[in-house]
Amino acid sequence: MARKEVDLAFEQLSQRLIKDHWDFYPTAGSRIGRHEYDGRLPDLSPAQNARREGELRSSLSELQALDADGLDESGQMSYRIMELFLRRELFIFNDLKPLENNPMRHTGYLNVSGYIRRDYAPLEDRLRSAASAMRQSPDFLDVLDKALDDTLSSHVVDMSVESYSGMARFYRVDLAEAANGVTDQEIAGEFDLAREAAAAALDGFVERLKARGNSGPEGFAIGSELYSGMLATGEGLEAPLSRIAAIGQENLEDNLSRIKELAQSVAPGRPLPEIVKEIGRNHPQAQELIPETRDMLEDIRQSLIDFDVISVPSEDRCQVTETPTYMRYAFAAMDSAGALETRARESFYYVTPVEDDWNSQQREEWLSNFNYDTLKIISIHEVYPGHFVHHLHNRYGRELPLVNRVATSYSFTEGWAHYTEQMMLETKYGEGQPKLLLTQLLEALVRNCRYVCSFRMHTERMTLDEATRFFMENAYMAELPARREALRGTFDPGYLNYTLGKLMILKLREDYRREQGSAYSLKGFHDRLLSFGGPALPLLRPALLKDPGDSAL
């Protein structure tokens, strides 16, 4: 078969396989910008799961029957992305089995906020879609209830109860005014009935969840075999767990050493927590938080251009706005438009304000977390040149194959954003700002602890209490946020990927720099890296390097 014929056959097959994926997970199609999937929840019933599992096996066989060597360079990359995408979904079905043991993985299907906040269609149409999804919630929750094991880790149950209860509150409280301004009272009435029925179904599901937390607190670990499988199929990383653990521990120790040395140079003889508290006092006033963040973004953006850090392929700006009430568990978050969105391309950078009913102490404590140094590091991660610039490259860079837009990896997406925090401090942007560097290292230590605790909790029987102490001792965290970080690790073992991805990018950058010699530029590396979308990082080494070596770490 001629190359053009192979390329065309692969393109047609990959588009069909992605459509099959969206047909099974319509929420994924809707959120990426394919609005023919609006208003639908996935059917996760046993019969449909069995059908989808068979479809995946057939899809893999069909894909592997293609002559991948006959594809051009871009096609071979997309082929490997597609194969890994199918393997990952099959691994989740057969091995991780979150339907049976991890209800936290399914809360997101019920989030209809995208219909409300993205102005891609008339509000009436978006309310109809949201109401349609919420009407399906009782059946969706009934399927989950029947699929879940009778006993689950009490930690996972506690977090799931919090999450599903929060979704019920979101339906009742946060969506209460969503239909304001709609003149068609029939649409508004149907929307209100749907959200109340869905909230009631969530209440019942939460009560049934509570009865399942009887297997003891530490029954969350997935074990070494599944942990290896998670990294192999999710991140394309085939490496002994002992090596992965050692690399994470080494990076933690390096950052601990660096921050202690830096603290002594910033304020000799003073304890680090005291220095951090002093940094926290330098923050915007409550009413200036949004406008000052907007100005800060422009300053960082200009620095990318002035210091030739990375191409910024569009004049698009994200809108800096207060975090919606249902998301205010987070300090800040980036909400970029779907990669295939054509009707509403606006992106939002959410910054969580102080609440009107807080007293002066609560307001000061909250704003201290938005001190100018921390706000810069968060904004680098979320916007410039982190998630938002990654989004701009996907939208406005060279034309990407569909599979490159759809099949992104955890370690690339979060690894890139976390990498940019360190990278920016290595450029002229970070010169003469030791407190900013100290803040960046504190953020890195939190991610280091996620890496180490994820590994130990899921493969070495580290308990939640032990993980909490680890965050307190190694990331200088207070007990409450340390425990919240540890709790996340019980249901999200993949949160090691912030540091894992950063370390893989750093190694790839160093290998690329060595091969390029005098032709190397930081901007050139970044533009080349982001030109492929967000695939598993080991897949990029053959594309960027003449000698990719045998390890991504």
VOGU-3710 file (C-alpha; in Angstrom, 3 decimals, decimal comma):
1> markevdlaf> 0,000/0,000/0,000  1,384/3,437/-0,977  2,203/5,937/1,790  -0,711/8,231/0,864  -3,098/5,291/1,082  -1,708/4,256/4,491  -1,943/7,842/5,764  -5,550/8,109/4,586  -6,479/4,711/6,055  -5,027/5,690/9,437
11> eqlsqrlikd> -6,715/9,095/9,407  -10,111/7,551/8,670  -9,620/4,813/11,267  -8,453/7,189/14,016  -11,393/9,531/13,424  -13,804/6,611/13,661  -12,170/5,288/16,842  -12,372/8,718/18,476  -16,030/8,978/17,474  -16,577/5,576/19,120
21> hwdfyptags> -14,959/7,005/22,264  -17,229/10,054/22,257  -20,284/7,904/21,586  -19,496/6,009/24,792  -18,317/9,087/26,740  -20,493/11,876/25,280  -19,415/14,305/28,015  -15,869/14,151/26,598  -17,157/15,058/23,156  -19,268/17,914/24,493
31> rigrheydgr> -16,453/19,440/26,554  -13,933/19,377/23,733  -16,373/21,389/21,612  -18,494/18,830/19,739  -21,903/20,038/20,838  -23,894/17,302/19,126  -23,010/15,370/22,315  -24,521/17,982/24,631  -27,047/16,883/27,231  -25,944/13,247/27,430
41> lpdlspaqna> -24,384/11,197/30,207  -22,489/7,957/29,550  -24,290/4,655/29,994  -21,981/2,683/32,292  -24,278/-0,312/32,699  -22,724/-3,804/32,587  -24,092/-4,523/29,113  -22,668/-1,302/27,659  -19,361/-1,781/29,434  -19,040/-5,274/27,972
51> rregelrssl> -19,886/-3,922/24,532  -17,303/-1,130/24,868  -14,606/-3,522/26,096  -15,142/-5,732/23,052  -15,087/-2,662/20,828  -11,749/-1,595/22,306  -10,189/-4,997/21,672  -11,453/-4,962/18,109  -10,185/-1,397/17,643  -6,702/-2,321/18,844
61> selqaldadg> -6,591/-5,277/16,471  -7,745/-3,121/13,585  -5,171/-0,447/14,405  -2,323/-2,934/14,755  -3,215/-4,460/11,394  -2,215/-1,186/9,735  1,326/-0,859/8,415  2,541/1,788/10,890  5,993/1,829/9,269  4,336/3,049/6,097
71> ldesgqmsyr> 3,111/6,254/7,761  4,997/9,530/7,586  6,755/10,841/10,727  3,704/12,742/11,964  1,466/9,765/11,267  3,714/7,401/13,204  3,546/9,712/16,219  -0,263/9,876/15,989  -0,411/6,096/15,580  1,507/5,582/18,823
81> imelflrrel> -0,747/8,116/20,583  -3,855/6,307/19,334  -2,562/2,895/20,388  -1,720/4,120/23,876  -5,111/5,864/24,128  -6,913/2,570/23,474  -4,629/0,596/25,793  -5,226/3,059/28,608  -9,004/2,807/28,328  -8,820/-0,993/28,205
91> fifndlkple> -6,561/-1,000/31,278  -9,080/1,134/33,165  -11,887/-1,268/32,247  -10,055/-4,503/33,020  -7,640/-3,617/35,790  -8,284/-0,370/37,656  -12,078/-0,941/37,601  -13,044/2,443/39,077  -16,743/1,607/38,733  -16,224/-0,932/41,497
101> nnpmrhtgyl> -13,863/0,905/43,826  -13,420/4,624/43,078  -16,608/6,712/42,894  -14,505/9,894/42,817  -13,667/9,193/39,171  -17,287/9,665/38,123  -18,416/12,888/39,807  -17,202/14,980/36,892  -19,743/13,471/34,500  -22,475/15,230/36,499
111> nvsgyirrdy> -20,942/18,707/36,247  -23,173/20,772/33,940  -21,413/24,082/34,642  -19,973/24,240/31,115  -23,472/24,635/29,707  -24,032/27,646/31,927  -20,782/29,564/31,706  -19,766/29,061/28,042  -21,729/31,256/25,668  -21,541/28,960/22,627
121> apledrlrsa> -25,306/28,926/21,995  -28,453/30,765/23,171  -28,995/30,327/26,899  -32,291/28,545/26,307  -30,544/25,823/24,283  -27,814/25,438/26,889  -30,382/25,152/29,694  -32,175/22,421/27,750  -28,900/20,492/27,480  -28,138/20,939/31,181
131> asamrqspdf> -31,661/19,836/32,107  -31,350/16,788/29,858  -28,115/15,730/31,562  -29,553/16,273/35,045  -32,663/14,244/34,203  -30,349/11,323/33,439  -28,551/11,681/36,780  -30,836/9,363/38,828  -30,341/6,466/36,388  -26,611/7,235/36,161
141> ldvldkaldd> -26,283/7,148/39,954  -28,308/3,947/40,164  -25,837/2,269/37,785  -22,931/3,477/39,947  -24,619/2,277/43,102  -25,116/-1,234/41,712  -21,567/-1,427/40,346  -19,746/-0,341/43,523  -18,287/-2,914/45,894  -20,137/-3,298/49,181
151> tlsshvvdms> -17,106/-2,137/51,155  -14,674/0,619/50,217  -11,842/2,493/51,895  -13,369/4,874/54,413  -11,025/7,616/53,140  -12,286/7,246/49,566  -15,866/7,150/50,843  -15,345/10,318/52,894  -13,987/12,212/49,877  -16,723/10,832/47,635
161> vesysgmarf> -19,437/11,859/50,077  -17,969/15,363/50,117  -17,775/15,476/46,309  -21,280/14,182/45,562  -22,784/16,292/48,343  -21,051/19,291/46,801  -22,612/18,466/43,445  -26,075/18,367/45,058  -25,399/21,762/46,623  -24,219/23,039/43,232
171> yrvdlaeaan> -27,520/21,982/41,652  -29,638/23,501/44,417  -27,714/26,673/45,249  -25,312/27,644/42,501  -27,721/26,909/39,651  -30,669/28,587/41,371  -30,302/31,749/39,292  -28,955/30,174/36,093  -32,303/30,611/34,308  -32,643/34,296/35,185
181> gvtdqeiage> -33,444/36,306/32,076  -35,026/33,396/30,226  -38,446/34,466/28,979  -39,646/30,954/28,137  -40,984/29,838/31,508  -41,449/26,273/30,300  -37,684/25,936/29,736  -36,922/27,580/33,089  -39,419/25,333/34,855  -38,033/22,159/33,297
191> fdlareaaaa> -34,537/23,216/34,287  -35,538/23,802/37,907  -37,409/20,491/38,122  -34,428/18,636/36,655  -31,898/20,140/39,068  -34,052/19,424/42,126  -34,686/15,812/41,037  -30,971/15,343/40,381  -30,065/16,857/43,757  -32,492/14,504/45,495
201> aldgfverlk> -30,972/11,529/43,659  -27,526/12,673/44,806  -28,756/12,874/48,411  -29,861/9,255/48,251  -26,630/8,131/46,601  -24,598/9,880/49,310  -26,491/8,052/52,061  -25,849/4,713/50,378  -22,176/5,630/49,931  -21,774/6,263/53,647
211> argnsgpegf> -22,730/2,671/54,407  -19,881/1,373/52,241  -16,955/2,805/54,202  -16,487/-0,312/56,308  -13,362/-1,905/54,892  -11,053/0,162/57,065  -9,286/3,381/56,182  -6,317/2,031/54,251  -8,072/-0,118/51,653  -7,332/2,332/48,861
221> aigselysgm> -3,928/1,086/47,610  -3,914/-0,203/44,029  -0,667/-2,170/44,466  2,583/-2,299/42,517  1,280/-4,178/39,479  -1,557/-1,746/38,808  0,692/1,208/39,586  3,109/0,060/36,884  0,203/-0,467/34,508  -1,140/3,014/35,252
231> latgegleap> 2,195/4,570/34,258  2,698/2,313/31,249  -0,723/2,855/29,656  -1,391/6,378/30,917  2,045/7,937/30,512  3,848/5,554/28,166  6,471/5,022/30,863  8,035/1,585/31,054  10,522/1,719/33,945  11,110/-0,289/37,128
241> lsriaaigqe> 9,184/1,120/40,077  12,370/1,137/42,129  13,935/3,565/39,640  10,821/5,778/39,569  10,786/5,912/43,372  14,493/6,726/43,612  14,260/9,574/41,099  11,359/11,144/42,982  13,132/10,868/46,323  16,306/12,381/44,872
251> nlednlsrik> 14,429/15,384/43,494  12,705/15,936/46,844  16,006/15,901/48,697  17,563/18,261/46,169  14,731/20,787/46,549  14,825/20,535/50,354  18,541/21,288/50,296  18,094/24,199/47,877  15,292/25,845/49,855  17,217/25,636/53,131
261> elaqsvapgr> 20,275/27,252/51,523  18,119/29,923/49,909  16,300/30,706/53,165  19,616/31,322/54,881  20,694/33,704/52,131  17,366/35,581/52,261  17,217/35,884/56,044  20,186/34,302/57,877  19,237/32,603/61,142  15,478/32,913/60,693
271> plpeivkeig> 13,267/29,798/60,388  11,683/29,156/57,008  8,025/29,345/58,248  8,731/32,839/59,545  10,134/33,917/56,171  7,097/32,437/54,406  4,753/34,328/56,730  6,563/37,569/55,935  6,253/36,923/52,187  2,530/36,346/52,726
281> rnhpqaqeli> 2,007/39,833/54,156  2,819/41,432/50,790  -0,436/40,912/48,915  -3,089/42,834/46,943  -6,037/44,353/48,762  -9,290/42,434/48,332  -10,825/44,881/45,854  -7,614/44,959/43,786  -7,058/41,206/43,512  -8,648/40,775/40,056
291> petrdmledi> -7,261/43,941/38,384  -3,769/43,414/39,789  -3,795/39,792/38,610  -4,805/41,001/35,139  -1,889/43,471/35,090  0,482/40,792/36,366  -0,469/38,495/33,479  0,403/41,179/30,953  3,797/41,634/32,595  4,541/37,894/32,506
301> rqslidfdvi> 3,300/37,626/28,912  5,595/40,429/27,809  8,501/38,725/29,567  7,945/35,608/27,426  8,423/37,790/24,358  11,234/39,981/25,687  13,318/37,041/26,911  12,501/34,826/23,898  11,117/32,046/26,108  8,369/30,654/23,861
311> svpsedrcqv> 6,183/31,702/20,956  2,824/33,158/21,962  0,856/32,276/18,832  -2,161/34,535/19,376  -3,242/37,893/20,763  -6,021/36,072/22,623  -6,231/36,834/26,323  -7,937/34,813/29,014  -10,549/36,645/31,060  -9,502/37,113/34,675
321> tetptymrya> -12,596/36,729/36,808  -13,793/35,614/40,207  -14,034/31,869/40,660  -17,625/30,585/40,384  -19,003/29,672/43,796  -19,099/25,936/43,058  -15,331/25,927/42,412  -14,129/27,973/45,375  -12,294/25,082/46,963  -9,420/26,160/44,663
331> faamdsagal> -7,328/29,332/44,965  -7,100/29,716/41,195  -7,784/27,643/38,085  -7,524/27,883/34,306  -10,603/27,065/32,236  -9,567/27,003/28,583  -12,014/26,505/25,755  -12,333/23,026/24,296  -9,674/22,136/21,737  -12,342/21,806/19,032
341> etraresfyy> -14,569/24,668/20,174  -15,574/26,946/17,283  -18,488/28,907/18,718  -17,113/30,270/22,007  -13,365/30,449/22,296  -13,125/32,499/25,478  -10,974/31,123/28,280  -11,237/32,033/31,953  -8,603/32,414/34,639  -10,479/32,043/37,904
351> vtpveddwns> -9,128/33,737/41,019  -11,000/33,078/44,247  -11,884/36,268/46,166  -12,505/36,828/49,853  -16,107/36,249/50,904  -18,234/39,177/52,042  -19,123/37,564/55,371  -15,516/36,811/56,420  -14,003/38,663/59,377  -10,753/40,613/59,076
361> qqreewlsnf> -8,583/37,686/60,204  -10,112/35,299/57,674  -9,695/37,871/54,909  -6,040/38,427/55,780  -5,311/34,680/55,958  -6,897/34,129/52,552  -5,152/37,067/50,899  -1,799/35,968/52,317  -2,085/32,956/50,022  -2,332/35,451/47,147
371> nydtlkiisi> 0,842/37,280/48,059  2,524/38,698/44,984  5,161/35,966/44,782  2,715/33,072/45,082  0,312/34,764/42,662  3,119/35,023/40,103  3,988/31,326/40,416  0,320/30,286/40,185  -0,175/32,549/37,149  2,912/31,115/35,438
381> hevypghfvh> 1,501/27,603/35,987  -2,070/28,353/34,949  -1,613/30,981/32,230  1,791/32,197/30,959  3,466/30,010/29,783  1,615/27,129/31,456  -1,839/25,779/30,646  -3,148/28,747/28,636  -0,129/29,004/26,327  -0,258/25,216/25,865
391> hlhnrygrel> -3,901/25,696/24,825  -2,944/28,485/22,382  -0,338/26,252/20,719  -2,928/23,501/20,328  -5,401/25,936/18,771  -3,179/28,209/16,686  -0,016/26,196/16,097  0,494/23,908/13,145  -2,514/21,835/12,259  -2,708/18,955/14,700
401> plvnrvatsy> -4,247/15,560/13,908  -7,455/14,926/15,797  -5,955/12,213/18,003  -3,215/14,624/19,174  -5,898/17,035/20,385  -7,982/14,358/22,089  -5,468/11,964/23,658  -3,552/14,138/26,105  -1,602/12,693/29,018  -1,698/13,681/32,690
411> sftegwahyt> 2,102/13,930/32,893  2,416/16,204/29,850  -0,441/18,539/30,781  0,467/19,057/34,436  4,160/18,351/33,954  4,411/21,192/31,416  2,639/23,685/33,692  4,770/22,689/36,683  7,954/22,724/34,581  7,260/26,319/33,522
421> eqmmletkyg> 7,372/27,485/37,156  10,973/26,331/37,467  11,942/27,266/33,913  10,800/30,897/34,247  12,918/31,332/37,380  15,929/30,083/35,388  15,512/32,915/32,839  16,132/36,639/33,250  12,600/36,878/34,603  13,783/35,347/37,882
431> egqpkllltq> 16,917/37,456/38,305  17,190/39,299/41,626  14,029/37,750/43,086  15,129/35,319/45,807  11,732/35,368/47,526  10,051/34,412/44,259  12,503/31,524/43,885  11,794/30,443/47,453  8,062/30,455/46,695  8,629/28,400/43,547
441> llealvrncr> 10,590/25,838/45,575  7,778/25,608/48,124  5,346/24,818/45,312  7,788/22,224/43,978  8,036/20,581/47,400  4,262/20,091/47,523  4,470/18,294/44,155  7,497/16,312/45,367  5,464/15,087/48,318  2,596/14,100/46,021
451> yvcsfrmhte> 5,067/12,014/44,020  6,604/10,240/47,010  3,333/9,774/48,914  1,470/8,488/45,854  4,140/5,855/45,347  4,347/4,856/49,020  0,598/4,941/49,690  -0,194/2,697/46,757  2,796/0,344/46,716  4,318/0,417/50,219
461> rmtldeatrf> 1,271/0,678/52,530  1,920/4,229/53,720  -1,108/5,300/55,777  -3,027/8,545/55,459  -1,635/9,762/58,789  1,909/8,999/57,665  1,340/10,813/54,376  -0,091/13,812/56,223  3,024/14,034/58,399  5,193/13,684/55,302
471> fmenaymael> 3,582/16,759/53,706  3,900/18,696/56,977  7,579/17,844/57,428  8,745/18,130/53,826  6,499/20,811/52,290  6,219/23,021/55,417  2,419/22,721/55,389  -0,048/23,148/58,230  -1,918/19,990/59,250  -5,249/20,727/57,539
481> parrealrgt> -3,908/21,413/54,005  -1,384/18,589/54,450  -4,197/16,152/55,208  -6,186/17,390/52,219  -3,181/16,744/49,992  -2,769/13,265/51,449  -6,475/12,501/51,006  -6,259/13,337/47,317  -3,631/10,639/46,982  -6,067/7,955/48,165
491> fdpgylnytl> -8,239/8,295/45,045  -5,791/9,954/42,598  -2,560/7,942/42,535  -1,715/9,732/39,289  -1,022/13,000/41,085  2,651/12,111/41,048  2,487/13,259/37,405  3,131/16,941/38,189  6,708/16,180/39,204  7,055/13,087/37,014
501> gklmilklre> 6,127/15,077/33,917  8,404/17,970/34,889  11,360/15,612/35,342  10,744/13,923/31,984  10,605/17,344/30,263  13,815/18,455/31,976  15,625/15,307/30,834  14,253/15,681/27,314  15,362/19,330/27,274  18,884/18,460/28,374
511> dyrreqgsay> 19,190/15,661/25,819  17,826/17,961/23,099  20,242/20,761/24,088  23,182/18,359/23,953  22,253/17,114/20,481  21,510/20,567/19,077  24,741/22,090/20,310  25,151/25,688/19,148  21,810/25,522/17,292  19,909/25,022/20,572
521> slkgfhdrll> 17,531/27,667/21,890  15,103/27,478/24,775  12,334/28,940/22,628  13,029/26,446/19,873  12,757/23,547/22,320  9,497/24,802/23,791  7,881/25,455/20,428  8,918/22,034/19,174  7,677/20,330/22,352  4,236/21,940/22,174
531> sfggpalpll> 3,857/21,315/18,446  2,645/17,752/19,119  -0,290/18,525/21,432  0,017/16,809/24,797  0,998/13,164/24,253  2,701/10,834/26,698  6,196/12,273/27,025  8,214/9,111/26,170  6,542/9,171/22,730  8,195/12,529/22,024
541> rpallkdpgd> 11,772/11,384/22,444  12,050/9,674/19,015  10,488/12,764/17,409  12,842/15,290/19,038  16,055/13,292/19,396  18,352/11,445/17,026  19,287/9,134/19,891  16,209/8,825/22,149  17,922/6,404/24,539  16,137/3,728/26,485
551> sal> 14,625/5,811/29,302  12,490/8,952/29,547  13,743/9,520/33,121
//
